[in-house]
Amino acid sequence: MDQDNEGIFQNRRKILLSSLVIVLFASFLMLLVVGIINRSAITAESGAQRLGQQAPEFTLENIESGEMVELSTLKGKPLVINFWASWCTPCRVEMPHFVDAFHQYSTEDITFIGIHTMEPESDARKFIDAFEIPTEEGFLILSDDTGTSTIDYGVSGIPATFFVDSSGFVKKRWIGGISRENLQLNIDALLNEET
């Protein structure tokens, strides 16, 4: 009789453990599905709080001239501000689009600014040379060694691009690598708003 009770106890124990495993697995799957449905990458919010607001002031070093550049001295012209780093693959993919746009819009009154963030100047210079960024022609490359401007703009991932009107207000932002077409559409929208 004791063996029968022992066998029944073992069967109940197996059933209870199996049920517990199934309930835990089903709960995990449910949480996973809810998480996937409601997911939102933190970088998607990068700079969102700046839309419609005055672009945060910065004073950063021009990597070519060594002069300090203040955002306030650039007001009166629309700005395209791109945060990047040389190690960032999407930054490397999109930079030729910025160089092309700089040349395409050279007759427009618009300023292109690249802000390289928290990396050695030598790496930034290699990046500038590799992509033939026309710094001598007015494409500004500014150095943010501390990450302060990145924080001020609410950037939580790079690349991030801000389109600022001539009054200094952030009109649009693009998070992640931007295509040639989307860059052009955003610049055209910015320039059309100015007229």
C-alpha positions as CSV (number, residue, x, y, z in Angstrom):
1,M,0.0,0.0,0.0
2,D,2.9,2.3,0.8
3,Q,4.2,1.8,-2.7
4,D,0.9,2.8,-4.2
5,N,0.8,6.0,-2.1
6,E,4.4,6.7,-3.1
7,G,3.5,6.2,-6.8
8,I,0.5,8.5,-6.5
9,F,2.5,11.1,-4.7
10,Q,5.2,11.0,-7.4
11,N,2.6,11.3,-10.2
12,R,1.0,14.3,-8.5
13,R,4.3,15.9,-8.0
14,K,5.2,15.4,-11.7
15,I,1.9,16.8,-12.8
16,L,2.3,19.8,-10.4
17,L,5.8,20.6,-11.6
18,S,4.8,20.2,-15.3
19,S,1.9,22.5,-14.7
20,L,4.1,25.1,-13.0
21,V,6.6,24.9,-15.9
22,I,3.8,25.4,-18.4
23,V,2.3,28.3,-16.5
24,L,5.7,30.0,-16.2
25,F,6.5,29.5,-19.8
26,A,3.1,30.8,-20.9
27,S,3.6,33.9,-18.7
28,F,7.0,34.5,-20.2
29,L,5.6,34.2,-23.7
30,M,2.8,36.6,-22.8
31,L,5.2,39.2,-21.4
32,L,7.4,38.8,-24.5
33,V,4.5,39.4,-26.9
34,V,3.3,42.4,-24.9
35,G,6.8,43.8,-24.9
36,I,7.2,43.3,-28.6
37,I,3.9,44.9,-29.4
38,N,4.6,47.9,-27.1
39,R,8.3,48.3,-27.9
40,S,9.8,51.6,-28.6
41,A,13.5,52.1,-28.8
42,I,14.8,54.8,-26.6
43,T,16.7,56.3,-29.6
44,A,13.3,56.9,-31.3
45,E,12.7,59.6,-28.7
46,S,16.1,61.1,-29.3
47,G,15.7,64.8,-29.5
48,A,11.9,64.7,-29.5
49,Q,11.7,67.2,-26.7
50,R,13.5,69.8,-28.9
51,L,10.9,69.9,-31.7
52,G,9.4,73.3,-31.9
53,Q,11.8,74.6,-29.3
54,Q,14.7,77.0,-29.6
55,A,17.8,75.0,-30.5
56,P,20.1,74.7,-27.5
57,E,23.1,77.1,-27.5
58,F,26.5,75.6,-27.9
59,T,30.1,76.8,-28.1
60,L,32.2,74.2,-29.8
61,E,35.6,74.1,-31.4
62,N,35.9,74.2,-35.2
63,I,38.2,71.2,-35.9
64,E,39.8,72.9,-38.9
65,S,40.3,76.5,-37.6
66,G,40.5,75.9,-33.9
67,E,38.1,78.8,-33.4
68,M,35.2,78.5,-31.0
69,V,31.8,78.6,-32.8
70,E,28.7,79.7,-31.0
71,L,25.3,78.6,-32.3
72,S,24.0,82.1,-31.7
73,T,26.4,83.5,-34.3
74,L,24.9,81.3,-36.9
75,K,21.3,82.5,-36.5
76,G,19.7,84.1,-39.5
77,K,20.4,81.1,-41.7
78,P,18.7,77.7,-41.7
79,L,21.0,75.0,-40.2
80,V,21.4,71.3,-40.7
81,I,23.1,69.9,-37.6
82,N,24.3,66.3,-37.7
83,F,25.7,64.4,-34.7
84,W,28.1,61.7,-35.7
85,A,31.2,59.7,-34.7
86,S,33.7,58.0,-36.9
87,W,33.1,54.5,-35.5
88,C,29.3,54.7,-36.2
89,T,28.4,52.6,-39.3
90,P,25.2,54.5,-40.1
91,C,27.2,57.8,-39.8
92,R,29.6,56.5,-42.4
93,V,26.8,55.4,-44.7
94,E,25.0,58.8,-44.5
95,M,27.9,61.2,-44.7
96,P,28.2,61.1,-48.5
97,H,24.6,62.3,-48.6
98,F,25.5,65.3,-46.5
99,V,28.5,66.1,-48.6
100,D,26.4,65.9,-51.8
101,A,23.6,68.0,-50.2
102,F,26.2,70.6,-49.2
103,H,27.2,71.0,-52.8
104,Q,23.7,70.8,-54.1
105,Y,22.5,73.6,-51.9
106,S,25.7,75.7,-52.1
107,T,23.7,78.6,-53.7
108,E,21.2,78.5,-50.8
109,D,21.7,80.4,-47.6
110,I,22.0,77.3,-45.4
111,T,24.7,76.1,-43.0
112,F,25.8,72.4,-42.6
113,I,27.2,71.5,-39.2
114,G,28.7,68.1,-38.3
115,I,29.3,67.6,-34.6
116,H,31.6,64.7,-33.8
117,T,31.0,63.5,-30.3
118,M,33.4,62.2,-27.7
119,E,36.2,60.7,-29.8
120,P,39.8,61.6,-30.5
121,E,40.3,64.4,-33.0
122,S,42.6,62.2,-35.0
123,D,39.7,59.8,-35.6
124,A,37.5,62.7,-36.7
125,R,40.2,64.0,-39.1
126,K,40.5,60.5,-40.7
127,F,36.7,60.5,-41.1
128,I,36.8,64.0,-42.7
129,D,39.5,63.0,-45.1
130,A,37.9,59.6,-46.0
131,F,34.6,61.3,-46.9
132,E,36.1,64.4,-48.4
133,I,34.0,66.7,-46.2
134,P,34.4,70.2,-47.7
135,T,35.4,72.0,-44.5
136,E,37.5,74.5,-46.5
137,E,34.3,75.5,-48.3
138,G,32.2,76.1,-45.2
139,F,30.9,72.7,-44.0
140,L,31.5,73.1,-40.3
141,I,32.9,70.2,-38.3
142,L,32.7,71.0,-34.6
143,S,34.2,68.9,-31.8
144,D,32.1,68.0,-28.7
145,D,34.7,66.2,-26.5
146,T,32.5,66.2,-23.4
147,G,29.1,65.2,-25.0
148,T,27.5,68.4,-23.6
149,S,25.8,69.4,-26.8
150,T,24.7,65.8,-27.4
151,I,23.0,65.9,-24.0
152,D,21.5,69.4,-24.5
153,Y,19.9,68.2,-27.8
154,G,18.6,65.1,-26.1
155,V,20.5,62.8,-28.4
156,S,20.5,59.2,-27.0
157,G,21.9,57.6,-30.2
158,I,23.7,58.6,-33.3
159,P,23.5,59.6,-36.0
160,A,20.9,62.3,-35.2
161,T,20.1,65.2,-37.5
162,F,18.3,68.4,-36.6
163,F,16.8,70.9,-39.1
164,V,16.8,74.4,-37.5
165,D,15.1,77.4,-39.1
166,S,16.7,80.9,-39.4
167,S,15.0,82.0,-36.2
168,G,16.8,79.2,-34.3
169,F,13.9,76.8,-33.8
170,V,14.2,73.1,-34.3
171,K,11.7,72.2,-37.0
172,K,12.4,68.6,-37.7
173,R,14.7,65.8,-36.6
174,W,15.9,62.6,-38.1
175,I,17.1,59.8,-35.9
176,G,19.4,57.1,-37.4
177,G,21.0,57.1,-40.8
178,I,19.2,59.3,-43.3
179,S,18.8,58.5,-47.0
180,R,19.7,61.0,-49.7
181,E,16.0,61.4,-50.5
182,N,14.9,62.1,-46.9
183,L,17.8,64.5,-46.4
184,Q,16.8,66.4,-49.5
185,L,13.0,66.4,-48.5
186,N,13.8,67.8,-45.1
187,I,16.2,70.5,-46.4
188,D,13.6,71.5,-49.1
189,A,10.9,71.7,-46.4
190,L,13.2,73.8,-44.2
191,L,14.0,76.2,-47.1
192,N,10.4,76.4,-48.3
193,E,9.4,77.4,-44.8
194,E,11.9,80.3,-45.0
195,T,10.3,81.8,-48.1
